[in-house]
Amino acid sequence: MSSSTTPTTAPASSRTRAPGTPGRSDVVIVGAGIIGLAHAFEALSNGLSVTVVDRDRQPVGASVRNFGHCCISAQDGGLLALAQRSRPGWLRAAETVGIWAEQAGTLVVARSATEAAVLEELRDERGGDAVELRTAARTAALLGRADDAAGDLVGGAFLPADLRVNPREAAPGLARWVAEQPQGRVLWGTAVTGVEPGTVHTTRGPVHGDRILICVGHDLDYLFPDIAEGHGIQRCRLTMARAAAPAGFRTSSAVLTATSMLRYDAFTSRPSAALLREEVLGHSRELLDIGANVMFTRLPDGTVLVGDSHHYDATTTPFVDERTHELLTDAVARVLGVERLRVLERWQGVYASSPRGPLLVRDLAPGVRAISVTSGIGMTLSFGLAAATFDGTLAPTA
């Protein structure tokens, strides 16, 4: 398995293919993000021919700017079922394609009795196999705080179903694999100018397909503005960074905190969630003001992805408030029990968001469907959505 942490540049032969004589594919997918590529992988696995079209020349959007966290256990209801279905798809793709995916689970840190109560309530509903409670000492050891000098850990919980992937490699690796298949084709540097049944019109000419899937996330407003506006799609801008890991930090699990519990349905539906929000407002109002989800994940090289904040608008500005960055990195440092983090990189993440629901599935014309994850769980749901698309169980959303 590959383990580099910088975006991989594919050889020119697989990075860019001119369409030439378009022919006809069983499936044409617009968008080479993780949703589109998961659908391409599923289609090829089912013996279908696939053409993927993307205006960029490598994945550069939400699919490479995230934590690489397949956050299965924090979902609830129908999203939990989709996430659980996504898990074997990720593992199958990782084995087939040769990308890193680790069954590392998630460590949720509790630093108050209220936080611990939320975790206990989730354990009571899901069971001890799905939610394994951890002592303060064991949690501290995993964080590299064996002596827990600050004494601010109450306990924690381990969620074993969650997966870790490298966001810098997963989508690029899938795209290369698709391009290498006899029935697969990826057309980079190819912008879409229009879509009609059976044909995607592009800056390189028409691309024909029996079935067309529009998987462009927040950029749906460029192609179908009325549909995007009708669903209330906005861009969510994130402040993220990559930092050197403290010497003692050794868990491969994603690490979530109280602010994470306030953002995921599995936690917010617990009886103690309202009390938790009041508690966090009391001691960390600034974090809630920036929509913080204080969490971090470790890459295979040992560095740590940290973040993140959430800012919503139809168009995101390119500017990042330094105070936002400081709030996030200081909060992560406190969880790890260190004075500060040594930041190596910073960037803005981005994903589609909507107050009307976490998914948009819309049939636009015969054989043409738009699929956007309008919440921050595209990596989590990707292969579950693809499986449901091709077995016919993914129903259009309202």
C-alpha positions as CSV (number, residue, x, y, z in Angstrom):
1,M,0.0,0.0,0.0
2,S,1.2,3.5,-0.8
3,S,1.8,5.8,2.1
4,S,3.1,9.1,0.8
5,T,1.3,12.2,2.1
6,T,1.5,14.6,-0.8
7,P,-0.7,14.5,-3.9
8,T,0.5,11.9,-6.3
9,T,1.1,13.0,-10.0
10,A,0.2,10.2,-12.3
11,P,2.1,9.5,-15.6
12,A,0.8,11.6,-18.4
13,S,-0.7,8.6,-20.2
14,S,-3.1,8.0,-17.3
15,R,-3.4,11.6,-16.1
16,T,-4.9,13.0,-19.3
17,R,-6.6,11.3,-22.2
18,A,-8.0,13.2,-25.2
19,P,-11.4,11.8,-26.0
20,G,-10.6,11.0,-29.6
21,T,-13.6,9.2,-31.0
22,P,-16.0,9.3,-28.1
23,G,-17.9,6.1,-28.8
24,R,-20.4,5.3,-26.1
25,S,-20.0,4.2,-22.5
26,D,-22.6,2.5,-20.3
27,V,-22.0,5.2,-17.7
28,V,-20.7,8.8,-18.0
29,I,-19.8,10.4,-14.7
30,V,-19.2,14.1,-14.4
31,G,-16.9,14.8,-11.5
32,A,-13.7,13.0,-10.4
33,G,-14.2,13.5,-6.7
34,I,-14.7,10.6,-4.3
35,I,-18.4,10.3,-5.1
36,G,-17.9,10.2,-8.8
37,L,-14.9,7.8,-8.5
38,A,-16.7,5.5,-6.1
39,H,-19.5,5.2,-8.7
40,A,-16.9,4.6,-11.4
41,F,-15.3,1.8,-9.4
42,E,-18.7,0.2,-8.7
43,A,-19.8,0.4,-12.3
44,L,-16.6,-1.2,-13.6
45,S,-16.9,-3.8,-10.9
46,N,-20.3,-4.6,-12.3
47,G,-18.9,-5.0,-15.8
48,L,-20.1,-1.7,-17.2
49,S,-18.0,0.7,-19.3
50,V,-17.3,4.1,-17.7
51,T,-16.1,7.5,-18.8
52,V,-15.3,10.1,-16.1
53,V,-15.1,13.8,-17.1
54,D,-13.5,16.5,-14.9
55,R,-12.5,20.0,-15.7
56,D,-9.3,19.8,-13.5
57,R,-6.3,17.7,-14.2
58,Q,-6.2,15.9,-10.9
59,P,-8.6,15.8,-7.9
60,V,-8.2,19.1,-6.0
61,G,-11.5,19.6,-4.3
62,A,-13.3,18.3,-1.2
63,S,-12.0,14.8,-1.7
64,V,-8.3,15.7,-1.0
65,R,-8.9,18.4,1.5
66,N,-10.5,16.4,4.3
67,F,-9.5,14.3,7.3
68,G,-9.6,10.9,5.4
69,H,-12.1,9.8,8.1
70,C,-14.8,7.4,7.1
71,C,-17.0,8.4,10.0
72,I,-19.4,5.5,10.1
73,S,-20.4,5.2,13.8
74,A,-21.3,8.9,14.2
75,Q,-24.2,8.6,11.7
76,D,-27.7,7.8,12.6
77,G,-30.8,6.5,10.9
78,G,-30.7,6.1,7.1
79,L,-27.3,7.7,6.9
80,L,-25.9,5.1,9.3
81,A,-27.2,2.3,7.0
82,L,-25.6,4.0,4.0
83,A,-22.3,4.5,5.9
84,Q,-22.3,0.9,7.0
85,R,-22.8,-0.2,3.4
86,S,-19.9,2.1,2.3
87,R,-17.4,0.4,4.7
88,P,-17.0,-2.9,2.7
89,G,-16.9,-0.9,-0.5
90,W,-14.0,1.1,0.8
91,L,-12.1,-2.0,1.9
92,R,-12.8,-3.7,-1.5
93,A,-11.6,-0.7,-3.4
94,A,-8.5,-0.3,-1.2
95,E,-7.5,-3.9,-1.9
96,T,-8.3,-3.8,-5.6
97,V,-6.7,-0.4,-6.3
98,G,-3.8,-0.5,-3.8
99,I,-4.7,2.5,-1.7
100,W,-4.2,2.7,2.1
101,A,-7.2,2.1,4.2
102,E,-6.9,1.2,7.9
103,Q,-9.6,-0.3,10.1
104,A,-8.4,2.1,12.8
105,G,-11.7,3.1,14.4
106,T,-12.3,6.4,16.2
107,L,-11.3,7.5,19.7
108,V,-13.8,10.0,21.2
109,V,-12.3,11.9,24.1
110,A,-14.4,12.8,27.1
111,R,-13.1,15.6,29.3
112,S,-16.2,16.1,31.5
113,A,-18.9,14.0,33.1
114,T,-21.4,15.3,30.6
115,E,-19.2,14.3,27.6
116,A,-18.8,10.8,29.2
117,A,-22.6,10.6,29.7
118,V,-23.2,11.2,26.0
119,L,-20.8,8.3,25.2
120,E,-22.4,6.1,27.7
121,E,-25.9,6.8,26.3
122,L,-24.6,5.9,22.8
123,R,-23.1,2.7,24.2
124,D,-26.4,1.8,25.8
125,E,-28.2,2.2,22.5
126,R,-25.7,0.6,20.1
127,G,-24.1,-1.9,22.4
128,G,-20.6,-2.5,23.8
129,D,-19.3,-4.0,20.6
130,A,-20.1,-0.8,18.6
131,V,-19.1,1.6,21.3
132,E,-16.3,0.5,23.6
133,L,-15.9,2.8,26.6
134,R,-12.3,3.7,27.6
135,T,-10.8,4.8,30.9
136,A,-9.1,8.1,31.3
137,A,-5.8,6.4,31.7
138,R,-6.1,4.4,28.5
139,T,-7.3,7.4,26.6
140,A,-4.4,9.5,27.9
141,A,-1.9,6.8,26.9
142,L,-3.2,6.7,23.3
143,L,-2.9,10.5,23.1
144,G,0.7,10.4,24.4
145,R,-0.3,11.7,27.8
146,A,0.6,8.6,29.9
147,D,0.9,10.7,33.1
148,D,-2.1,13.0,32.2
149,A,-0.5,15.9,34.0
150,A,-3.4,18.2,33.2
151,G,-5.8,15.8,34.8
152,D,-8.6,16.9,32.4
153,L,-9.5,13.5,30.9
154,V,-12.6,11.7,32.3
155,G,-12.6,8.8,29.8
156,G,-13.5,8.1,26.2
157,A,-15.0,5.7,23.7
158,F,-13.6,3.7,20.9
159,L,-15.8,3.2,17.7
160,P,-14.2,0.2,15.9
161,A,-16.3,0.4,12.7
162,D,-14.7,3.6,11.4
163,L,-12.0,3.6,8.7
164,R,-9.0,5.8,7.9
165,V,-7.8,6.6,4.4
166,N,-5.2,9.0,3.1
167,P,-7.2,11.8,1.5
168,R,-4.1,12.9,-0.5
169,E,-4.1,9.5,-2.3
170,A,-7.5,7.9,-2.2
171,A,-9.2,9.8,-5.1
172,P,-6.0,10.1,-7.2
173,G,-5.4,6.4,-6.8
174,L,-9.0,5.5,-7.8
175,A,-8.8,7.8,-10.8
176,R,-5.6,6.1,-12.0
177,W,-7.1,2.7,-11.6
178,V,-10.2,3.7,-13.5
179,A,-8.1,5.1,-16.4
180,E,-6.1,1.8,-16.5
181,Q,-9.1,-0.5,-16.9
182,P,-10.0,-1.6,-20.5
183,Q,-13.5,-0.3,-20.0
184,G,-12.6,2.8,-18.1
185,R,-11.6,6.3,-19.3
186,V,-10.9,9.5,-17.4
187,L,-11.0,12.8,-19.4
188,W,-9.1,15.4,-17.4
189,G,-9.0,19.1,-18.3
190,T,-12.5,18.7,-19.9
191,A,-15.2,21.1,-18.8
192,V,-18.8,20.3,-19.2
193,T,-20.9,22.8,-21.1
194,G,-24.3,21.0,-21.0
195,V,-26.1,17.7,-20.4
196,E,-28.9,16.1,-22.2
197,P,-30.2,12.5,-22.2
198,G,-27.4,10.3,-23.7
199,T,-24.9,13.1,-24.1
200,V,-22.5,15.2,-22.0
201,H,-21.4,18.2,-24.0
202,T,-17.8,19.2,-23.2
203,T,-15.1,21.6,-24.3
204,R,-13.5,18.6,-26.1
205,G,-16.7,17.6,-27.8
206,P,-19.6,15.3,-26.9
207,V,-19.3,12.3,-24.7
208,H,-22.1,9.8,-25.0
209,G,-23.4,7.4,-22.4
210,D,-26.5,5.4,-21.7
211,R,-26.6,6.6,-18.2
212,I,-25.2,10.0,-16.9
213,L,-24.4,10.7,-13.3
214,I,-23.6,14.3,-12.2
215,C,-21.3,14.1,-9.1
216,V,-19.9,17.6,-8.8
217,G,-20.8,18.4,-5.2
218,H,-21.2,22.1,-4.5
219,D,-20.4,22.9,-8.2
220,L,-23.8,21.7,-9.2
221,D,-24.8,25.4,-9.3
222,Y,-22.5,25.8,-12.3
223,L,-24.4,23.3,-14.3
224,F,-27.9,23.3,-12.8
225,P,-28.3,26.5,-10.8
226,D,-32.0,26.1,-10.3
227,I,-31.6,22.6,-8.9
228,A,-28.8,23.7,-6.6
229,E,-30.6,26.8,-5.4
230,G,-33.8,24.7,-4.8
231,H,-31.9,22.5,-2.5
232,G,-30.2,25.4,-0.8
233,I,-26.7,24.2,-1.6
234,Q,-23.9,26.4,-0.2
235,R,-20.2,26.0,0.0
236,C,-18.8,25.2,3.4
237,R,-15.3,26.5,3.9
238,L,-13.0,24.8,6.4
239,T,-9.8,25.9,8.1
240,M,-7.4,22.9,8.2
241,A,-3.7,22.1,8.8
242,R,-1.2,19.4,8.8
243,A,1.2,19.3,11.9
244,A,4.0,17.2,13.2
245,A,2.8,14.7,15.7
246,P,3.9,15.0,19.3
247,A,6.4,12.4,20.3
248,G,4.1,10.3,22.4
249,F,1.1,10.3,20.2
250,R,0.6,6.8,18.8
251,T,-3.0,6.0,18.0
252,S,-4.0,5.5,14.3
253,S,-7.6,6.2,15.2
254,A,-9.3,9.4,14.3
255,V,-9.8,11.5,17.5
256,L,-13.0,13.4,18.1
257,T,-13.9,15.8,21.0
258,A,-16.9,17.5,22.5
259,T,-17.3,19.8,19.6
260,S,-17.5,16.8,17.3
261,M,-20.3,15.3,19.5
262,L,-22.2,18.5,18.8
263,R,-22.0,18.0,15.0
264,Y,-22.8,14.3,14.4
265,D,-26.3,12.9,14.7
266,A,-25.4,9.8,16.7
267,F,-24.3,12.1,19.5
268,T,-26.8,15.0,19.1
269,S,-29.7,12.6,19.5
270,R,-28.6,11.5,23.0
271,P,-30.5,12.7,26.1
272,S,-27.4,14.6,27.4
273,A,-26.6,16.4,24.2
274,A,-28.5,19.6,25.1
275,L,-26.6,19.8,28.4
276,L,-23.4,19.2,26.6
277,R,-24.0,22.2,24.2
278,E,-24.7,24.5,27.2
279,E,-21.5,23.2,28.8
280,V,-19.3,23.8,25.7
281,L,-20.9,27.2,25.3
282,G,-19.8,28.1,28.8
283,H,-16.1,27.2,28.3
284,S,-15.5,27.4,24.6
285,R,-17.9,29.8,23.0
286,E,-15.3,31.0,20.5
287,L,-15.0,27.5,19.1
288,L,-18.7,27.2,18.6
289,D,-18.8,30.7,17.0
290,I,-16.4,29.4,14.2
291,G,-18.4,26.1,13.9
292,A,-15.5,24.1,15.2
293,N,-15.2,20.4,15.0
294,V,-12.0,19.9,16.9
295,M,-10.6,16.6,15.7
296,F,-7.5,15.2,14.2
297,T,-6.3,12.1,12.2
298,R,-2.9,10.6,11.6
299,L,-1.5,10.1,8.1
300,P,0.7,7.0,7.4
301,D,3.9,9.2,7.7
302,G,3.0,10.1,11.2
303,T,2.0,13.7,10.6
304,V,-1.5,14.8,11.8
305,L,-4.3,16.5,10.0
306,V,-6.0,18.9,12.4
307,G,-9.1,21.1,12.2
308,D,-11.6,22.3,11.5
309,S,-13.9,25.4,11.3
310,H,-17.1,25.8,9.2
311,H,-18.2,28.9,7.3
312,Y,-21.1,28.8,4.9
313,D,-21.8,30.9,1.9
314,A,-22.8,30.6,-1.8
315,T,-19.3,31.6,-2.7
316,T,-16.4,31.2,-0.4
317,T,-13.8,34.0,0.1
318,P,-10.1,33.1,-0.2
319,F,-9.2,34.7,3.2
320,V,-8.6,32.8,6.4
321,D,-8.7,34.6,9.8
322,E,-5.5,33.8,11.7
323,R,-7.5,33.7,14.9
324,T,-9.6,30.8,13.6
325,H,-6.4,28.9,12.9
326,E,-5.0,29.6,16.4
327,L,-8.3,28.6,18.1
328,L,-8.2,25.2,16.3
329,T,-4.6,24.3,16.7
330,D,-4.6,25.5,20.4
331,A,-7.6,23.3,21.1
332,V,-5.9,20.2,19.5
333,A,-2.7,20.9,21.4
334,R,-4.7,20.9,24.7
335,V,-6.3,17.6,23.9
336,L,-2.8,16.2,23.2
337,G,-1.4,17.7,26.3
338,V,1.3,19.8,24.6
339,E,2.0,23.5,24.6
340,R,1.7,24.0,20.8
341,L,1.7,22.2,17.5
342,R,4.4,22.6,14.8
343,V,2.2,23.3,11.8
344,L,3.6,22.2,8.4
345,E,0.8,23.1,6.0
346,R,-2.5,25.0,6.0
347,W,-5.3,25.1,3.5
348,Q,-9.0,25.7,3.1
349,G,-11.2,22.7,2.8
350,V,-14.5,23.0,1.0
351,Y,-17.7,20.8,0.7
352,A,-21.3,21.2,-0.3
353,S,-23.8,21.9,2.5
354,S,-27.5,22.4,2.7
355,P,-29.9,23.2,5.6
356,R,-32.5,21.1,3.7
357,G,-30.7,17.8,4.2
358,P,-27.5,15.8,3.8
359,L,-28.1,14.4,0.3
360,L,-29.4,15.6,-3.0
361,V,-30.4,12.9,-5.4
362,R,-32.3,14.3,-8.3
363,D,-33.4,12.8,-11.7
364,L,-32.9,15.7,-14.1
365,A,-33.9,13.9,-17.3
366,P,-34.3,10.4,-18.5
367,G,-31.0,8.6,-17.7
368,V,-29.5,11.7,-16.1
369,R,-29.2,11.9,-12.3
370,A,-27.4,14.4,-10.0
371,I,-25.9,13.0,-6.7
372,S,-24.4,15.4,-4.2
373,V,-23.6,14.9,-0.5
374,T,-24.6,18.2,1.0
375,S,-22.9,17.7,4.4
376,G,-19.4,16.8,5.4
377,I,-19.7,13.1,5.0
378,G,-18.9,12.5,1.4
379,M,-15.9,10.2,2.1
380,T,-18.1,8.3,4.6
381,L,-21.0,7.7,2.3
382,S,-19.3,7.4,-1.1
383,F,-19.2,3.7,-1.7
384,G,-22.6,3.1,0.0
385,L,-24.2,5.6,-2.4
386,A,-22.5,3.9,-5.4
387,A,-23.7,0.5,-4.4
388,A,-27.2,1.8,-3.9
389,T,-27.1,3.6,-7.2
390,F,-26.3,0.5,-9.2
391,D,-28.7,-1.9,-7.4
392,G,-31.5,0.6,-7.8
393,T,-32.2,1.3,-4.1
394,L,-31.0,4.9,-4.0
395,A,-34.2,6.9,-4.1
396,P,-34.5,10.5,-5.2
397,T,-34.6,13.0,-2.3
398,A,-37.4,15.5,-2.0
